[in-house]
Amino acid sequence: MSTTDTVPNYRNKVASRSEVTWAGPGTTMMSAYRGLEKWTREHNYDALLGVRFIMCAKPDGEIAYMVYGTAVAWEY
């Protein structure tokens, strides 16, 4: 699905805007994802597509996670 298509099984929903967004670093993959979910809700988007995780090593050797994806809003 591209961000210009209708939403599958919901022909009356059309993607109206999209934005690539990211969150992190988080100490776990889930905490990074929760940050992305929070941003999506706060900016009135309806869904996240194509979420990707990046594992990062901090200078002290600690592992952190970044996450990015496309936030999509649709209209009826």
Summary of the structure (lengths in Angstrom):
residues: 76
radius of gyration: 14.6
end to end distance: 17.2
largest distance: 50.8
contacts: 206
relative contact order: 0.31
helix: 18%
strand: 57%
